[in-house]
Amino acid sequence: MDSGGGPGRCQINSDYTMSVELAGGVPYPIPFTLSLGLIPALLDVIDGVLFTGGDDLDPGLYGEDWHPKAFKIEPRRQEFELALLAEAEKRGMPVMGICLGCQVLNVYRGGSLHQFLPDLPRENAIEHRRLERDLPLHDVRIEADSTIGRAIGSQCIRANTYHKQAIKRLGRGLRAVAWAPDGVIEAVEDASFPLLAAVQWHPERMKEHPEHLAVFKLLVEKARNASCRNAHSAEATA
């Protein structure tokens, strides 16, 4: 959730909750203003976590200074999401990240970010800050032998783009599994977990397209499977 709407407010773009619902899940928005001590209890009653888009992470997390073009994330959100991700990872809970969520996963795992893509000399560079978030603007090449690739069912899709930062150095254990034509990483995952993955584009803005709704269906499916496993485990130990 973002801090938009003024002091003391949290808000979330309804496209995220609608996408989870369309995928067969029950969305449960989590305000980052909650105490960090509540995170374990919170994760006891949900089955998966979606990390959404937002402003820019503090580059001090990966040893850099702020870029002058940065839009600084609300510090409480950054602290909460990193703690939430740490607890979800510890539990092996299904996790999916979108845009900022992709960057959060990478930085949490010790990776770094390109803070301002227009600064980079890239062959066939794409303007990733395009405002037409609902429109497919460039191809995304997807590794067929990946969790995300199998879920989407295609090695090439058309995606929207609305970001100025992207993964530079991959975090530990993460594998890049999708790329824009100019080499920008568009998806990562750690296949050693039931689901620990993220995409850089905004599938929630294109949820009417099956290949983009598939990102949410993947999260819902893995969360449902995890819930069933936990229920069977509880029955076995009762």
VMD Tcl script that draws the C-alpha trace (Angstrom):
set ca {
  {0.00 0.00 0.00}
  {1.14 3.54 -0.70}
  {0.98 6.56 1.60}
  {-1.05 8.61 -0.87}
  {-3.97 10.69 0.28}
  {-2.07 12.67 2.91}
  {-0.62 12.06 6.39}
  {-2.05 9.16 8.31}
  {-3.48 7.47 5.22}
  {-2.67 4.29 3.33}
  {-4.17 3.46 -0.04}
  {-3.91 0.78 -2.70}
  {-4.74 0.84 -6.38}
  {-7.92 -1.19 -6.82}
  {-6.40 -2.88 -9.90}
  {-4.37 -5.08 -7.52}
  {-7.33 -6.24 -5.46}
  {-9.47 -6.73 -8.59}
  {-6.74 -8.83 -10.19}
  {-6.41 -11.09 -7.15}
  {-10.18 -11.53 -7.07}
  {-10.35 -12.29 -10.81}
  {-7.63 -14.88 -10.27}
  {-9.79 -16.64 -7.70}
  {-8.26 -15.24 -4.52}
  {-9.52 -13.10 -1.67}
  {-7.51 -9.84 -1.44}
  {-6.61 -8.57 2.00}
  {-4.84 -5.17 1.87}
  {-2.21 -4.73 4.58}
  {-1.44 -1.20 5.88}
  {2.26 -0.61 6.43}
  {1.45 1.43 9.54}
  {0.94 -1.80 11.51}
  {3.47 -2.63 14.20}
  {6.28 -4.88 12.96}
  {5.51 -7.14 15.90}
  {2.15 -8.02 14.34}
  {3.66 -9.49 11.18}
  {3.87 -13.11 12.43}
  {0.24 -13.06 13.57}
  {-0.80 -11.46 10.30}
  {0.90 -14.15 8.22}
  {-0.78 -16.80 10.35}
  {-4.13 -15.88 8.76}
  {-3.17 -15.34 5.09}
  {-1.78 -17.74 2.49}
  {0.38 -15.57 0.20}
  {1.76 -12.06 -0.17}
  {1.67 -9.63 -3.09}
  {4.15 -6.73 -3.00}
  {2.85 -3.86 -5.15}
  {4.31 -0.89 -6.99}
  {5.38 2.36 -5.35}
  {8.17 4.90 -4.96}
  {11.93 4.36 -4.82}
  {13.81 2.39 -2.19}
  {16.55 4.07 -0.18}
  {19.73 3.36 -2.19}
  {21.65 3.26 1.07}
  {20.36 -0.31 1.27}
  {22.80 -1.19 -1.50}
  {25.54 1.35 -0.76}
  {24.60 4.28 -2.99}
  {23.40 7.87 -2.55}
  {20.00 9.14 -3.68}
  {19.69 9.98 -7.37}
  {18.33 13.51 -7.95}
  {15.41 12.06 -9.96}
  {14.33 9.69 -7.19}
  {10.91 9.73 -5.56}
  {11.63 8.65 -2.00}
  {9.54 5.85 -0.55}
  {7.78 6.39 2.76}
  {10.39 5.03 5.23}
  {7.75 3.19 7.28}
  {6.61 1.34 4.18}
  {10.16 0.31 3.31}
  {10.82 -0.97 6.83}
  {7.50 -2.82 6.99}
  {7.79 -4.48 3.59}
  {11.34 -5.69 4.17}
  {10.27 -7.17 7.51}
  {7.16 -8.71 5.94}
  {9.22 -10.27 3.16}
  {11.74 -11.65 5.67}
  {8.99 -13.39 7.65}
  {7.25 -14.68 4.52}
  {10.54 -16.07 3.20}
  {11.28 -17.74 6.54}
  {7.93 -19.52 6.34}
  {8.28 -20.45 2.67}
  {5.07 -18.55 2.00}
  {4.17 -17.83 -1.67}
  {5.32 -14.33 -2.63}
  {4.83 -12.29 -5.82}
  {6.22 -8.80 -6.42}
  {5.19 -6.20 -8.99}
  {7.37 -3.26 -10.10}
  {8.61 -1.87 -6.76}
  {7.86 -5.32 -5.37}
  {10.41 -6.73 -7.82}
  {12.98 -4.23 -6.62}
  {12.18 -4.91 -2.96}
  {12.82 -8.63 -3.48}
  {16.10 -8.00 -5.26}
  {17.43 -5.48 -2.72}
  {16.29 -7.64 0.20}
  {18.41 -10.45 -1.26}
  {21.45 -8.15 -1.41}
  {21.11 -6.95 -4.99}
  {21.25 -3.40 -6.35}
  {19.26 -1.19 -8.72}
  {19.83 1.10 -11.66}
  {18.41 4.24 -10.08}
  {17.59 6.07 -13.33}
  {17.43 4.05 -16.52}
  {17.73 7.05 -18.90}
  {21.29 7.52 -17.56}
  {22.36 4.17 -18.97}
  {23.85 3.74 -22.44}
  {21.77 0.86 -23.78}
  {21.51 -0.43 -27.32}
  {17.94 -0.01 -28.61}
  {17.00 1.70 -25.33}
  {13.31 1.74 -24.44}
  {11.66 4.57 -22.52}
  {10.43 2.58 -19.57}
  {8.75 5.57 -17.92}
  {5.88 5.58 -20.42}
  {2.66 6.81 -18.86}
  {0.36 4.60 -20.96}
  {0.31 1.98 -18.22}
  {-2.69 0.17 -19.69}
  {-1.13 -0.36 -23.12}
  {1.33 -3.04 -24.29}
  {4.43 -1.06 -25.23}
  {7.28 -3.53 -25.63}
  {8.02 -7.23 -25.89}
  {9.11 -9.27 -22.90}
  {11.15 -12.40 -23.59}
  {10.46 -15.06 -20.96}
  {12.53 -18.11 -20.10}
  {10.30 -21.06 -20.93}
  {11.82 -23.24 -18.20}
  {10.77 -20.97 -15.33}
  {7.86 -20.81 -12.93}
  {6.65 -17.54 -14.45}
  {7.18 -18.79 -17.99}
  {5.18 -21.95 -17.40}
  {2.37 -19.99 -15.75}
  {2.12 -17.48 -18.59}
  {2.50 -20.17 -21.24}
  {4.45 -18.09 -23.72}
  {8.08 -17.17 -24.33}
  {7.20 -13.70 -25.59}
  {4.44 -11.33 -24.52}
  {3.68 -7.64 -24.93}
  {3.81 -5.70 -21.67}
  {3.28 -2.19 -20.40}
  {6.05 -0.23 -18.70}
  {6.00 2.41 -15.98}
  {9.27 2.53 -14.04}
  {12.54 4.44 -14.00}
  {14.50 1.96 -11.89}
  {15.34 -1.67 -12.53}
  {17.56 -4.48 -11.30}
  {21.30 -3.97 -11.74}
  {23.07 -6.65 -9.65}
  {20.94 -9.69 -8.95}
  {20.31 -10.60 -5.34}
  {21.55 -13.90 -3.96}
  {19.63 -16.94 -5.10}
  {17.61 -15.00 -7.68}
  {17.53 -15.90 -11.35}
  {16.53 -13.48 -14.10}
  {13.84 -15.15 -16.21}
  {12.48 -12.33 -18.42}
  {13.99 -9.37 -20.29}
  {12.94 -6.32 -22.30}
  {14.53 -5.91 -25.76}
  {17.06 -3.44 -24.30}
  {18.24 -5.93 -21.69}
  {16.33 -4.60 -18.69}
  {15.40 -7.48 -16.37}
  {11.63 -7.92 -16.34}
  {11.20 -10.90 -13.97}
  {13.14 -12.84 -11.34}
  {12.49 -15.89 -9.20}
  {14.05 -18.30 -6.74}
  {12.86 -21.75 -7.79}
  {13.95 -23.30 -4.48}
  {10.78 -21.84 -2.91}
  {7.16 -22.78 -3.69}
  {6.85 -19.26 -5.12}
  {9.30 -16.41 -4.65}
  {9.04 -14.36 -7.83}
  {8.47 -10.87 -9.19}
  {7.82 -8.99 -12.43}
  {8.87 -5.46 -13.34}
  {5.87 -4.58 -15.50}
  {2.31 -3.92 -14.26}
  {0.10 -6.95 -15.03}
  {-2.66 -5.55 -12.83}
  {-3.20 -2.82 -15.41}
  {-3.69 -5.44 -18.14}
  {-5.65 -8.04 -16.20}
  {-8.14 -8.48 -19.06}
  {-5.35 -10.25 -20.97}
  {-4.94 -13.91 -19.89}
  {-1.14 -13.79 -20.05}
  {-1.09 -10.95 -17.49}
  {-3.82 -12.31 -15.22}
  {-1.72 -15.49 -15.17}
  {0.72 -13.75 -12.80}
  {-2.04 -13.44 -10.21}
  {-3.41 -16.91 -10.90}
  {0.06 -18.27 -10.17}
  {0.12 -16.56 -6.77}
  {-3.42 -17.66 -5.90}
  {-2.74 -21.26 -6.95}
  {0.45 -21.48 -4.90}
  {-1.22 -19.83 -1.91}
  {-4.16 -22.26 -2.11}
  {-1.78 -25.22 -2.29}
  {0.16 -23.93 0.71}
  {-3.06 -23.50 2.65}
  {-4.10 -27.08 1.90}
  {-0.69 -28.43 2.96}
  {-0.89 -26.52 6.24}
  {-4.42 -27.79 6.89}
  {-3.37 -31.40 6.32}
  {-0.35 -30.92 8.58}
  {-2.57 -29.53 11.34}
  {-4.92 -32.51 11.01}
  {-2.01 -34.95 11.20}
  {-0.70 -33.45 14.44}
  {-4.10 -32.89 16.11}
}
mol new
graphics top color blue
foreach p $ca { graphics top sphere $p radius 0.5 }
foreach p [lrange $ca 0 end-1] q [lrange $ca 1 end] { graphics top cylinder $p $q radius 0.2 }
display resetview
